Amino acid sequence: MRIAIASGKGGTGKSTVAANLAWALSRSRDVTLVDCDVEEPNLHLFFPAPATDVPVTTPNPEIDAARCTLCGECGKFCRFGALAVVKDCVLTFPHLCHSCGGCTLVCPHGAIREVPRTIGRVSCSRPLSRLVLISGVLNEGEVQAPAVIRAAKVLAEGHPLTLYDASPGTSCPVIETIAGSDACILVTESTPFGLHDLSLAAEVAEKLGTPAGVVINRSNGQDEATVAFCREHGLPVLMTIPFSREIAAVQNRGGLISRDLPGWEERFAGLFRAIPGVSP
């Protein structure tokens, strides 16, 4: 079972839900938690433990000057500006390369080969006896977040229950995270911005064919608009987390409400059972 936790905007409490759900489930079963927010991974703050790192590389073009005739075909092909043919050489810009491999195919003289370049890493740890944490980390200045997310998901393959914590928004990294998941939890808050971005995230899940449900976080009891939206779009409200000073105090010190507050382990276990497609 692969479950993605996503949100249309940052700051809704997506990672908080992922961490608390993982802890609650690990009390009774094996769980793998994958931090796919590779530009700002933070789940290791909830679950500190020694980790093993695996580098993530992507192929980048390398020019063989002895074969290159400066014909310009590679530069014409690349839509990302990663190659530029000038008077006496071909300039490459690795940070712009999307590793499509097209330049090697269009070069008529076989003057381009691909070489690996490290863009990030995947860290793996076991902070609890029944919890594995896998964190994707994109190197600063790099743009290929989906490649690091794919590497993190590959490392998690074969585990019976996997939770993917997506990055905020609805861009390529989020799509890469949700794709292939059996269900998606969309975390929102009952504000105009929260509702607007929930609609975008729900559309992404729908386009990917992933069943979704909603967690309303920091609720002040005035959730009518959000509940109405969910009803209209067939999205079950899986859990409502109140706007509470007690909850905020636990979170501010880096704690987990499912571990530190009475009753919340059971509530997060109930959240899991309420996810579309999960058998009781």
PyRosetta script that sets phi, psi and omega in degrees:
from pyrosetta import init, pose_from_sequence

init()
pose = pose_from_sequence("MRIAIASGKGGTGKSTVAANLAWALSRSRDVTLVDCDVEEPNLHLFFPAPATDVPVTTPNPEIDAARCTLCGECGKFCRFGALAVVKDCVLTFPHLCHSCGGCTLVCPHGAIREVPRTIGRVSCSRPLSRLVLISGVLNEGEVQAPAVIRAAKVLAEGHPLTLYDASPGTSCPVIETIAGSDACILVTESTPFGLHDLSLAAEVAEKLGTPAGVVINRSNGQDEATVAFCREHGLPVLMTIPFSREIAAVQNRGGLISRDLPGWEERFAGLFRAIPGVSP")
pose.set_psi(1, 125.9)
pose.set_omega(1, -179.3)
pose.set_phi(2, -120.1)
pose.set_psi(2, 120.2)
pose.set_omega(2, -176.0)
pose.set_phi(3, -122.2)
pose.set_psi(3, 125.6)
pose.set_omega(3, 176.7)
pose.set_phi(4, -96.5)
pose.set_psi(4, 140.1)
pose.set_omega(4, 173.5)
pose.set_phi(5, -113.8)
pose.set_psi(5, 118.8)
pose.set_omega(5, -172.2)
pose.set_phi(6, -136.7)
pose.set_psi(6, 172.0)
pose.set_omega(6, 175.5)
pose.set_phi(7, -158.1)
pose.set_psi(7, 152.1)
pose.set_omega(7, -179.6)
pose.set_phi(8, -75.7)
pose.set_psi(8, -17.7)
pose.set_omega(8, -178.4)
pose.set_phi(9, -142.5)
pose.set_psi(9, 163.2)
pose.set_omega(9, 177.0)
pose.set_phi(10, -78.8)
pose.set_psi(10, 157.3)
pose.set_omega(10, 174.3)
pose.set_phi(11, 84.0)
pose.set_psi(11, 8.8)
pose.set_omega(11, -179.2)
pose.set_phi(12, -83.1)
pose.set_psi(12, -15.5)
pose.set_omega(12, -176.7)
pose.set_phi(13, 102.1)
pose.set_psi(13, 23.3)
pose.set_omega(13, -178.5)
pose.set_phi(14, -60.2)
pose.set_psi(14, -49.7)
pose.set_omega(14, -179.5)
pose.set_phi(15, -67.3)
pose.set_psi(15, -32.6)
pose.set_omega(15, 176.5)
pose.set_phi(16, -62.3)
pose.set_psi(16, -44.5)
pose.set_omega(16, 177.7)
pose.set_phi(17, -63.6)
pose.set_psi(17, -44.4)
pose.set_omega(17, -179.0)
pose.set_phi(18, -61.0)
pose.set_psi(18, -45.5)
pose.set_omega(18, -177.4)
pose.set_phi(19, -66.5)
pose.set_psi(19, -44.1)
pose.set_omega(19, -179.2)
pose.set_phi(20, -68.4)
pose.set_psi(20, -37.7)
pose.set_omega(20, 177.3)
pose.set_phi(21, -64.8)
pose.set_psi(21, -43.2)
pose.set_omega(21, 179.6)
pose.set_phi(22, -61.7)
pose.set_psi(22, -43.8)
pose.set_omega(22, -179.3)
pose.set_phi(23, -63.8)
pose.set_psi(23, -45.6)
pose.set_omega(23, -178.0)
pose.set_phi(24, -62.6)
pose.set_psi(24, -42.0)
pose.set_omega(24, -178.5)
pose.set_phi(25, -71.3)
pose.set_psi(25, -32.7)
pose.set_omega(25, -178.3)
pose.set_phi(26, -68.2)
pose.set_psi(26, -10.5)
pose.set_omega(26, 176.9)
pose.set_phi(27, -69.8)
pose.set_psi(27, -21.5)
pose.set_omega(27, -174.6)
pose.set_phi(28, -133.1)
pose.set_psi(28, -5.3)
pose.set_omega(28, -177.5)
pose.set_phi(29, -156.4)
pose.set_psi(29, 167.5)
pose.set_omega(29, 176.3)
pose.set_phi(30, -78.4)
pose.set_psi(30, 132.2)
pose.set_omega(30, -177.9)
pose.set_phi(31, -133.2)
pose.set_psi(31, 139.9)
pose.set_omega(31, 171.4)
pose.set_phi(32, -115.8)
pose.set_psi(32, 122.9)
pose.set_omega(32, -179.5)
pose.set_phi(33, -108.4)
pose.set_psi(33, 122.2)
pose.set_omega(33, -176.2)
pose.set_phi(34, -114.0)
pose.set_psi(34, 118.7)
pose.set_omega(34, 177.9)
pose.set_phi(35, -86.9)
pose.set_psi(35, 101.4)
pose.set_omega(35, -179.0)
pose.set_phi(36, -95.0)
pose.set_psi(36, 4.3)
pose.set_omega(36, 173.6)
pose.set_phi(37, -84.1)
pose.set_psi(37, 71.9)
pose.set_omega(37, -164.1)
pose.set_phi(38, -72.3)
pose.set_psi(38, -16.7)
pose.set_omega(38, 177.2)
pose.set_phi(39, -81.9)
pose.set_psi(39, -27.5)
pose.set_omega(39, 179.1)
pose.set_phi(40, -141.9)
pose.set_psi(40, 60.3)
pose.set_omega(40, -179.9)
pose.set_phi(41, -67.3)
pose.set_psi(41, 138.2)
pose.set_omega(41, -177.2)
pose.set_phi(42, -140.3)
pose.set_psi(42, 1.1)
pose.set_omega(42, -177.5)
pose.set_phi(43, -67.0)
pose.set_psi(43, -22.9)
pose.set_omega(43, 177.5)
pose.set_phi(44, -65.6)
pose.set_psi(44, -19.6)
pose.set_omega(44, 176.9)
pose.set_phi(45, -70.0)
pose.set_psi(45, -31.5)
pose.set_omega(45, 176.5)
pose.set_phi(46, -79.1)
pose.set_psi(46, -29.0)
pose.set_omega(46, -173.6)
pose.set_phi(47, -130.5)
pose.set_psi(47, 69.3)
pose.set_omega(47, -179.5)
pose.set_phi(48, -67.3)
pose.set_psi(48, 135.0)
pose.set_omega(48, 179.0)
pose.set_phi(49, -170.6)
pose.set_psi(49, 153.9)
pose.set_omega(49, 175.2)
pose.set_phi(50, -59.2)
pose.set_psi(50, 139.9)
pose.set_omega(50, -175.0)
pose.set_phi(51, -128.0)
pose.set_psi(51, 154.2)
pose.set_omega(51, 173.5)
pose.set_phi(52, -107.6)
pose.set_psi(52, 129.8)
pose.set_omega(52, -176.6)
pose.set_phi(53, -101.6)
pose.set_psi(53, 139.7)
pose.set_omega(53, 174.0)
pose.set_phi(54, -122.7)
pose.set_psi(54, 124.0)
pose.set_omega(54, -178.7)
pose.set_phi(55, -69.0)
pose.set_psi(55, 149.6)
pose.set_omega(55, 175.2)
pose.set_phi(56, -113.2)
pose.set_psi(56, 126.0)
pose.set_omega(56, -179.6)
pose.set_phi(57, -122.1)
pose.set_psi(57, 156.8)
pose.set_omega(57, 172.1)
pose.set_phi(58, -132.3)
pose.set_psi(58, 150.9)
pose.set_omega(58, -179.7)
pose.set_phi(59, -76.6)
pose.set_psi(59, 135.5)
pose.set_omega(59, 176.4)
pose.set_phi(60, -127.2)
pose.set_psi(60, 151.0)
pose.set_omega(60, -177.1)
pose.set_phi(61, -72.8)
pose.set_psi(61, 143.8)
pose.set_omega(61, 171.9)
pose.set_phi(62, -127.9)
pose.set_psi(62, 131.6)
pose.set_omega(62, -173.5)
pose.set_phi(63, -94.9)
pose.set_psi(63, 131.5)
pose.set_omega(63, 173.1)
pose.set_phi(64, -91.6)
pose.set_psi(64, 102.2)
pose.set_omega(64, -175.3)
pose.set_phi(65, -60.9)
pose.set_psi(65, -29.1)
pose.set_omega(65, -178.3)
pose.set_phi(66, -69.4)
pose.set_psi(66, -28.1)
pose.set_omega(66, -179.9)
pose.set_phi(67, -97.2)
pose.set_psi(67, -24.8)
pose.set_omega(67, -174.2)
pose.set_phi(68, -68.5)
pose.set_psi(68, 131.6)
pose.set_omega(68, 178.0)
pose.set_phi(69, -106.6)
pose.set_psi(69, 5.9)
pose.set_omega(69, -179.0)
pose.set_phi(70, 60.0)
pose.set_psi(70, 36.4)
pose.set_omega(70, -178.3)
pose.set_phi(71, -69.1)
pose.set_psi(71, -25.3)
pose.set_omega(71, 176.7)
pose.set_phi(72, 90.1)
pose.set_psi(72, 2.1)
pose.set_omega(72, -177.0)
pose.set_phi(73, -64.1)
pose.set_psi(73, -37.8)
pose.set_omega(73, -179.0)
pose.set_phi(74, -65.6)
pose.set_psi(74, -42.8)
pose.set_omega(74, 179.3)
pose.set_phi(75, -65.4)
pose.set_psi(75, -36.2)
pose.set_omega(75, 177.6)
pose.set_phi(76, -66.6)
pose.set_psi(76, -35.8)
pose.set_omega(76, -176.0)
pose.set_phi(77, -73.0)
pose.set_psi(77, -41.3)
pose.set_omega(77, -170.8)
pose.set_phi(78, -71.0)
pose.set_psi(78, 117.7)
pose.set_omega(78, -179.6)
pose.set_phi(79, -87.6)
pose.set_psi(79, -3.2)
pose.set_omega(79, -177.2)
pose.set_phi(80, -106.3)
pose.set_psi(80, 1.6)
pose.set_omega(80, 178.1)
pose.set_phi(81, 70.9)
pose.set_psi(81, 26.1)
pose.set_omega(81, -178.1)
pose.set_phi(82, -82.3)
pose.set_psi(82, -13.0)
pose.set_omega(82, 174.9)
pose.set_phi(83, -131.0)
pose.set_psi(83, 139.0)
pose.set_omega(83, 177.6)
pose.set_phi(84, -136.6)
pose.set_psi(84, 121.5)
pose.set_omega(84, 179.7)
pose.set_phi(85, -91.2)
pose.set_psi(85, 116.8)
pose.set_omega(85, 179.5)
pose.set_phi(86, -112.2)
pose.set_psi(86, -168.1)
pose.set_omega(86, -170.0)
pose.set_phi(87, -55.8)
pose.set_psi(87, -45.5)
pose.set_omega(87, -172.1)
pose.set_phi(88, -128.6)
pose.set_psi(88, 13.3)
pose.set_omega(88, 178.7)
pose.set_phi(89, -167.2)
pose.set_psi(89, 174.2)
pose.set_omega(89, 173.4)
pose.set_phi(90, -110.9)
pose.set_psi(90, 120.3)
pose.set_omega(90, 178.0)
pose.set_phi(91, -87.8)
pose.set_psi(91, 137.0)
pose.set_omega(91, 175.7)
pose.set_phi(92, -116.4)
pose.set_psi(92, 143.5)
pose.set_omega(92, -179.7)
pose.set_phi(93, -124.0)
pose.set_psi(93, 89.7)
pose.set_omega(93, -171.3)
pose.set_phi(94, -56.1)
pose.set_psi(94, -35.1)
pose.set_omega(94, -176.6)
pose.set_phi(95, -71.6)
pose.set_psi(95, -14.2)
pose.set_omega(95, 176.9)
pose.set_phi(96, -95.0)
pose.set_psi(96, -12.6)
pose.set_omega(96, -175.2)
pose.set_phi(97, -72.5)
pose.set_psi(97, 135.2)
pose.set_omega(97, 176.6)
pose.set_phi(98, -104.0)
pose.set_psi(98, 11.1)
pose.set_omega(98, 172.8)
pose.set_phi(99, 56.6)
pose.set_psi(99, 39.6)
pose.set_omega(99, 179.2)
pose.set_phi(100, -80.0)
pose.set_psi(100, -21.9)
pose.set_omega(100, 179.8)
pose.set_phi(101, 80.9)
pose.set_psi(101, 1.3)
pose.set_omega(101, -176.5)
pose.set_phi(102, -63.9)
pose.set_psi(102, -34.8)
pose.set_omega(102, -177.9)
pose.set_phi(103, -63.0)
pose.set_psi(103, -34.1)
pose.set_omega(103, 178.9)
pose.set_phi(104, -68.9)
pose.set_psi(104, -27.4)
pose.set_omega(104, -178.4)
pose.set_phi(105, -80.8)
pose.set_psi(105, -35.6)
pose.set_omega(105, -175.9)
pose.set_phi(106, -86.5)
pose.set_psi(106, -13.9)
pose.set_omega(106, 179.9)
pose.set_phi(107, -67.4)
pose.set_psi(107, 118.2)
pose.set_omega(107, -175.8)
pose.set_phi(108, -75.8)
pose.set_psi(108, -8.4)
pose.set_omega(108, -174.7)
pose.set_phi(109, -117.5)
pose.set_psi(109, 7.4)
pose.set_omega(109, 179.5)
pose.set_phi(110, 61.5)
pose.set_psi(110, 36.1)
pose.set_omega(110, -175.4)
pose.set_phi(111, -92.9)
pose.set_psi(111, 1.0)
pose.set_omega(111, -177.5)
pose.set_phi(112, -122.5)
pose.set_psi(112, 129.2)
pose.set_omega(112, 171.5)
pose.set_phi(113, -126.9)
pose.set_psi(113, 160.6)
pose.set_omega(113, -179.3)
pose.set_phi(114, -100.7)
pose.set_psi(114, 136.9)
pose.set_omega(114, 177.3)
pose.set_phi(115, -125.8)
pose.set_psi(115, 146.8)
pose.set_omega(115, -177.8)
pose.set_phi(116, -73.6)
pose.set_psi(116, 144.0)
pose.set_omega(116, 175.5)
pose.set_phi(117, -133.5)
pose.set_psi(117, 130.7)
pose.set_omega(117, -177.9)
pose.set_phi(118, -75.1)
pose.set_psi(118, 126.8)
pose.set_omega(118, -179.7)
pose.set_phi(119, -117.5)
pose.set_psi(119, -7.6)
pose.set_omega(119, -178.6)
pose.set_phi(120, 176.8)
pose.set_psi(120, -160.7)
pose.set_omega(120, -179.8)
pose.set_phi(121, -154.0)
pose.set_psi(121, 164.2)
pose.set_omega(121, 172.7)
pose.set_phi(122, -122.2)
pose.set_psi(122, 124.9)
pose.set_omega(122, -179.8)
pose.set_phi(123, -103.8)
pose.set_psi(123, 137.8)
pose.set_omega(123, -179.0)
pose.set_phi(124, -127.8)
pose.set_psi(124, 131.7)
pose.set_omega(124, 178.8)
pose.set_phi(125, -144.1)
pose.set_psi(125, 166.3)
pose.set_omega(125, 174.6)
pose.set_phi(126, -126.7)
pose.set_psi(126, 85.0)
pose.set_omega(126, -176.7)
pose.set_phi(127, -72.1)
pose.set_psi(127, -24.5)
pose.set_omega(127, 177.7)
pose.set_phi(128, -131.2)
pose.set_psi(128, 159.6)
pose.set_omega(128, -174.9)
pose.set_phi(129, -60.0)
pose.set_psi(129, -29.6)
pose.set_omega(129, -178.0)
pose.set_phi(130, -118.2)
pose.set_psi(130, 19.0)
pose.set_omega(130, 179.5)
pose.set_phi(131, -128.6)
pose.set_psi(131, 125.8)
pose.set_omega(131, 171.6)
pose.set_phi(132, -108.1)
pose.set_psi(132, 131.4)
pose.set_omega(132, 178.0)
pose.set_phi(133, -112.4)
pose.set_psi(133, 124.6)
pose.set_omega(133, 176.6)
pose.set_phi(134, -119.3)
pose.set_psi(134, 122.8)
pose.set_omega(134, -177.0)
pose.set_phi(135, -120.8)
pose.set_psi(135, 124.5)
pose.set_omega(135, 171.4)
pose.set_phi(136, -86.3)
pose.set_psi(136, 136.5)
pose.set_omega(136, -178.4)
pose.set_phi(137, -131.5)
pose.set_psi(137, 113.5)
pose.set_omega(137, 177.3)
pose.set_phi(138, -85.0)
pose.set_psi(138, 131.5)
pose.set_omega(138, 178.3)
pose.set_phi(139, -62.3)
pose.set_psi(139, 147.1)
pose.set_omega(139, -179.4)
pose.set_phi(140, -59.9)
pose.set_psi(140, 133.8)
pose.set_omega(140, 178.7)
pose.set_phi(141, 89.9)
pose.set_psi(141, -9.4)
pose.set_omega(141, 178.8)
pose.set_phi(142, -85.8)
pose.set_psi(142, 160.6)
pose.set_omega(142, -176.7)
pose.set_phi(143, -120.7)
pose.set_psi(143, -10.0)
pose.set_omega(143, -172.6)
pose.set_phi(144, -90.1)
pose.set_psi(144, 60.7)
pose.set_omega(144, 177.8)
pose.set_phi(145, -57.3)
pose.set_psi(145, -41.2)
pose.set_omega(145, -179.7)
pose.set_phi(146, -57.2)
pose.set_psi(146, -33.2)
pose.set_omega(146, -179.9)
pose.set_phi(147, -65.6)
pose.set_psi(147, -39.5)
pose.set_omega(147, 178.5)
pose.set_phi(148, -70.7)
pose.set_psi(148, -38.2)
pose.set_omega(148, 177.4)
pose.set_phi(149, -62.6)
pose.set_psi(149, -43.9)
pose.set_omega(149, 178.1)
pose.set_phi(150, -59.9)
pose.set_psi(150, -41.9)
pose.set_omega(150, 179.8)
pose.set_phi(151, -63.4)
pose.set_psi(151, -40.5)
pose.set_omega(151, 178.5)
pose.set_phi(152, -65.5)
pose.set_psi(152, -40.8)
pose.set_omega(152, 179.8)
pose.set_phi(153, -68.5)
pose.set_psi(153, -35.7)
pose.set_omega(153, 177.3)
pose.set_phi(154, -63.2)
pose.set_psi(154, -41.0)
pose.set_omega(154, 179.6)
pose.set_phi(155, -64.2)
pose.set_psi(155, -26.2)
pose.set_omega(155, -179.2)
pose.set_phi(156, -88.1)
pose.set_psi(156, -4.6)
pose.set_omega(156, -177.0)
pose.set_phi(157, -62.0)
pose.set_psi(157, 143.0)
pose.set_omega(157, 178.8)
pose.set_phi(158, 93.5)
pose.set_psi(158, -10.9)
pose.set_omega(158, 178.1)
pose.set_phi(159, -81.0)
pose.set_psi(159, 140.6)
pose.set_omega(159, -173.3)
pose.set_phi(160, -69.1)
pose.set_psi(160, -31.9)
pose.set_omega(160, -179.7)
pose.set_phi(161, -137.2)
pose.set_psi(161, 117.5)
pose.set_omega(161, -175.8)
pose.set_phi(162, -126.6)
pose.set_psi(162, 131.5)
pose.set_omega(162, 175.3)
pose.set_phi(163, -109.7)
pose.set_psi(163, 126.3)
pose.set_omega(163, 177.6)
pose.set_phi(164, -104.5)
pose.set_psi(164, 120.0)
pose.set_omega(164, 174.8)
pose.set_phi(165, -94.1)
pose.set_psi(165, 108.4)
pose.set_omega(165, -175.0)
pose.set_phi(166, -81.4)
pose.set_psi(166, 164.3)
pose.set_omega(166, 171.0)
pose.set_phi(167, -75.7)
pose.set_psi(167, 160.6)
pose.set_omega(167, 179.0)
pose.set_phi(168, -71.5)
pose.set_psi(168, 159.1)
pose.set_omega(168, 176.4)
pose.set_phi(169, 99.8)
pose.set_psi(169, -161.8)
pose.set_omega(169, -177.6)
pose.set_phi(170, -137.9)
pose.set_psi(170, 24.6)
pose.set_omega(170, -176.1)
pose.set_phi(171, -87.4)
pose.set_psi(171, -169.5)
pose.set_omega(171, -173.8)
pose.set_phi(172, -54.1)
pose.set_psi(172, -43.9)
pose.set_omega(172, 179.3)
pose.set_phi(173, -59.2)
pose.set_psi(173, -36.5)
pose.set_omega(173, 179.4)
pose.set_phi(174, -68.4)
pose.set_psi(174, -43.5)
pose.set_omega(174, 178.8)
pose.set_phi(175, -62.1)
pose.set_psi(175, -42.4)
pose.set_omega(175, 178.0)
pose.set_phi(176, -60.7)
pose.set_psi(176, -37.0)
pose.set_omega(176, -178.9)
pose.set_phi(177, -72.0)
pose.set_psi(177, -46.5)
pose.set_omega(177, -176.1)
pose.set_phi(178, -72.7)
pose.set_psi(178, -32.7)
pose.set_omega(178, -176.5)
pose.set_phi(179, -55.9)
pose.set_psi(179, 129.4)
pose.set_omega(179, 179.6)
pose.set_phi(180, 87.1)
pose.set_psi(180, -3.6)
pose.set_omega(180, 178.9)
pose.set_phi(181, -78.0)
pose.set_psi(181, 153.3)
pose.set_omega(181, 178.3)
pose.set_phi(182, -84.3)
pose.set_psi(182, -22.6)
pose.set_omega(182, 179.5)
pose.set_phi(183, -160.3)
pose.set_psi(183, 163.3)
pose.set_omega(183, -178.4)
pose.set_phi(184, -137.7)
pose.set_psi(184, 131.4)
pose.set_omega(184, 172.3)
pose.set_phi(185, -99.8)
pose.set_psi(185, 122.3)
pose.set_omega(185, 178.7)
pose.set_phi(186, -102.7)
pose.set_psi(186, 118.2)
pose.set_omega(186, -177.7)
pose.set_phi(187, -97.7)
pose.set_psi(187, 129.6)
pose.set_omega(187, -177.4)
pose.set_phi(188, -140.0)
pose.set_psi(188, 176.4)
pose.set_omega(188, 173.9)
pose.set_phi(189, -134.8)
pose.set_psi(189, 151.8)
pose.set_omega(189, -174.1)
pose.set_phi(190, -83.8)
pose.set_psi(190, 69.2)
pose.set_omega(190, 173.4)
pose.set_phi(191, -129.8)
pose.set_psi(191, 162.8)
pose.set_omega(191, 177.2)
pose.set_phi(192, -57.3)
pose.set_psi(192, -42.9)
pose.set_omega(192, 178.3)
pose.set_phi(193, -65.6)
pose.set_psi(193, -41.2)
pose.set_omega(193, 180.0)
pose.set_phi(194, -60.9)
pose.set_psi(194, -42.9)
pose.set_omega(194, -179.1)
pose.set_phi(195, -68.1)
pose.set_psi(195, -40.8)
pose.set_omega(195, 178.8)
pose.set_phi(196, -59.8)
pose.set_psi(196, -47.1)
pose.set_omega(196, -176.4)
pose.set_phi(197, -76.9)
pose.set_psi(197, -25.3)
pose.set_omega(197, 171.7)
pose.set_phi(198, -61.7)
pose.set_psi(198, -40.1)
pose.set_omega(198, -179.9)
pose.set_phi(199, -62.7)
pose.set_psi(199, -37.4)
pose.set_omega(199, 178.3)
pose.set_phi(200, -68.0)
pose.set_psi(200, -44.6)
pose.set_omega(200, -179.7)
pose.set_phi(201, -65.1)
pose.set_psi(201, -39.6)
pose.set_omega(201, 178.3)
pose.set_phi(202, -63.3)
pose.set_psi(202, -36.2)
pose.set_omega(202, 178.1)
pose.set_phi(203, -66.0)
pose.set_psi(203, -39.2)
pose.set_omega(203, 177.5)
pose.set_phi(204, -61.2)
pose.set_psi(204, -48.4)
pose.set_omega(204, 179.5)
pose.set_phi(205, -59.6)
pose.set_psi(205, -39.8)
pose.set_omega(205, 179.6)
pose.set_phi(206, -65.3)
pose.set_psi(206, -44.8)
pose.set_omega(206, 179.9)
pose.set_phi(207, -61.6)
pose.set_psi(207, -34.0)
pose.set_omega(207, 179.9)
pose.set_phi(208, -83.4)
pose.set_psi(208, -5.7)
pose.set_omega(208, 179.7)
pose.set_phi(209, 72.2)
pose.set_psi(209, 29.2)
pose.set_omega(209, -177.4)
pose.set_phi(210, -103.1)
pose.set_psi(210, 119.0)
pose.set_omega(210, 177.1)
pose.set_phi(211, -59.0)
pose.set_psi(211, 139.0)
pose.set_omega(211, -174.3)
pose.set_phi(212, -134.8)
pose.set_psi(212, 153.1)
pose.set_omega(212, 171.0)
pose.set_phi(213, -137.9)
pose.set_psi(213, 170.8)
pose.set_omega(213, -170.4)
pose.set_phi(214, -122.6)
pose.set_psi(214, 138.6)
pose.set_omega(214, 167.6)
pose.set_phi(215, -111.3)
pose.set_psi(215, 123.7)
pose.set_omega(215, 176.3)
pose.set_phi(216, -94.1)
pose.set_psi(216, 116.1)
pose.set_omega(216, -177.8)
pose.set_phi(217, -104.2)
pose.set_psi(217, 154.3)
pose.set_omega(217, 179.8)
pose.set_phi(218, 51.8)
pose.set_psi(218, 46.6)
pose.set_omega(218, -178.9)
pose.set_phi(219, -73.8)
pose.set_psi(219, 134.6)
pose.set_omega(219, 174.5)
pose.set_phi(220, -102.1)
pose.set_psi(220, 13.7)
pose.set_omega(220, 179.2)
pose.set_phi(221, 87.8)
pose.set_psi(221, -2.7)
pose.set_omega(221, -179.7)
pose.set_phi(222, -112.1)
pose.set_psi(222, 67.4)
pose.set_omega(222, -173.7)
pose.set_phi(223, -103.4)
pose.set_psi(223, 15.3)
pose.set_omega(223, -171.0)
pose.set_phi(224, -57.6)
pose.set_psi(224, -44.0)
pose.set_omega(224, -177.3)
pose.set_phi(225, -65.3)
pose.set_psi(225, -41.1)
pose.set_omega(225, 179.6)
pose.set_phi(226, -67.3)
pose.set_psi(226, -43.9)
pose.set_omega(226, 179.1)
pose.set_phi(227, -62.9)
pose.set_psi(227, -40.3)
pose.set_omega(227, 179.0)
pose.set_phi(228, -64.3)
pose.set_psi(228, -41.1)
pose.set_omega(228, 177.2)
pose.set_phi(229, -61.3)
pose.set_psi(229, -45.6)
pose.set_omega(229, -179.2)
pose.set_phi(230, -62.3)
pose.set_psi(230, -41.8)
pose.set_omega(230, 179.1)
pose.set_phi(231, -62.8)
pose.set_psi(231, -44.1)
pose.set_omega(231, -178.1)
pose.set_phi(232, -63.0)
pose.set_psi(232, -33.1)
pose.set_omega(232, -175.2)
pose.set_phi(233, -104.7)
pose.set_psi(233, 12.2)
pose.set_omega(233, 175.6)
pose.set_phi(234, 67.2)
pose.set_psi(234, 33.2)
pose.set_omega(234, -179.7)
pose.set_phi(235, -105.9)
pose.set_psi(235, 112.8)
pose.set_omega(235, 178.5)
pose.set_phi(236, -68.8)
pose.set_psi(236, 139.5)
pose.set_omega(236, 173.0)
pose.set_phi(237, -84.2)
pose.set_psi(237, 109.4)
pose.set_omega(237, -171.4)
pose.set_phi(238, -82.3)
pose.set_psi(238, -31.7)
pose.set_omega(238, -177.5)
pose.set_phi(239, -163.2)
pose.set_psi(239, 149.2)
pose.set_omega(239, 172.1)
pose.set_phi(240, -124.0)
pose.set_psi(240, 123.6)
pose.set_omega(240, 179.9)
pose.set_phi(241, -106.9)
pose.set_psi(241, 120.7)
pose.set_omega(241, -173.7)
pose.set_phi(242, -73.8)
pose.set_psi(242, 158.0)
pose.set_omega(242, 172.6)
pose.set_phi(243, -79.1)
pose.set_psi(243, 100.3)
pose.set_omega(243, -167.7)
pose.set_phi(244, -130.9)
pose.set_psi(244, 135.0)
pose.set_omega(244, 176.3)
pose.set_phi(245, -62.1)
pose.set_psi(245, -37.9)
pose.set_omega(245, -179.4)
pose.set_phi(246, -64.2)
pose.set_psi(246, -43.8)
pose.set_omega(246, 178.4)
pose.set_phi(247, -65.8)
pose.set_psi(247, -42.6)
pose.set_omega(247, 179.6)
pose.set_phi(248, -61.2)
pose.set_psi(248, -38.0)
pose.set_omega(248, -179.9)
pose.set_phi(249, -64.1)
pose.set_psi(249, -41.1)
pose.set_omega(249, 178.1)
pose.set_phi(250, -64.3)
pose.set_psi(250, -45.6)
pose.set_omega(250, -178.1)
pose.set_phi(251, -66.7)
pose.set_psi(251, -37.1)
pose.set_omega(251, -178.4)
pose.set_phi(252, -64.9)
pose.set_psi(252, -26.7)
pose.set_omega(252, 177.7)
pose.set_phi(253, -96.3)
pose.set_psi(253, 12.4)
pose.set_omega(253, 176.8)
pose.set_phi(254, 79.3)
pose.set_psi(254, 21.1)
pose.set_omega(254, -178.7)
pose.set_phi(255, -89.9)
pose.set_psi(255, 179.7)
pose.set_omega(255, 178.5)
pose.set_phi(256, -120.9)
pose.set_psi(256, 124.6)
pose.set_omega(256, -177.3)
pose.set_phi(257, -69.0)
pose.set_psi(257, -28.0)
pose.set_omega(257, 177.7)
pose.set_phi(258, -67.9)
pose.set_psi(258, -22.5)
pose.set_omega(258, 178.9)
pose.set_phi(259, -98.2)
pose.set_psi(259, -36.1)
pose.set_omega(259, -167.9)
pose.set_phi(260, -100.5)
pose.set_psi(260, -14.5)
pose.set_omega(260, -178.8)
pose.set_phi(261, -119.0)
pose.set_psi(261, 135.0)
pose.set_omega(261, -178.6)
pose.set_phi(262, -60.1)
pose.set_psi(262, 138.8)
pose.set_omega(262, 174.2)
pose.set_phi(263, 89.4)
pose.set_psi(263, -18.3)
pose.set_omega(263, -173.7)
pose.set_phi(264, -81.2)
pose.set_psi(264, -23.9)
pose.set_omega(264, 172.4)
pose.set_phi(265, -60.9)
pose.set_psi(265, -44.4)
pose.set_omega(265, 179.0)
pose.set_phi(266, -65.8)
pose.set_psi(266, -36.5)
pose.set_omega(266, -179.3)
pose.set_phi(267, -67.7)
pose.set_psi(267, -38.9)
pose.set_omega(267, 178.1)
pose.set_phi(268, -73.2)
pose.set_psi(268, -31.6)
pose.set_omega(268, 172.4)
pose.set_phi(269, -63.8)
pose.set_psi(269, -38.1)
pose.set_omega(269, 175.9)
pose.set_phi(270, -66.7)
pose.set_psi(270, -35.5)
pose.set_omega(270, 175.0)
pose.set_phi(271, -58.0)
pose.set_psi(271, -44.8)
pose.set_omega(271, -179.5)
pose.set_phi(272, -60.8)
pose.set_psi(272, -44.7)
pose.set_omega(272, -178.2)
pose.set_phi(273, -66.6)
pose.set_psi(273, -23.8)
pose.set_omega(273, -178.5)
pose.set_phi(274, -85.0)
pose.set_psi(274, -10.4)
pose.set_omega(274, -178.0)
pose.set_phi(275, -64.6)
pose.set_psi(275, 135.1)
pose.set_omega(275, 179.8)
pose.set_phi(276, -55.9)
pose.set_psi(276, 129.0)
pose.set_omega(276, 177.6)
pose.set_phi(277, 92.7)
pose.set_psi(277, -7.8)
pose.set_omega(277, 179.7)
pose.set_phi(278, -86.6)
pose.set_psi(278, 128.3)
pose.set_omega(278, 177.0)
pose.set_phi(279, -78.7)
pose.set_psi(279, 140.7)
pose.set_omega(279, 178.8)
pose.set_phi(280, -57.8)
pose.dump_pdb("model.pdb")
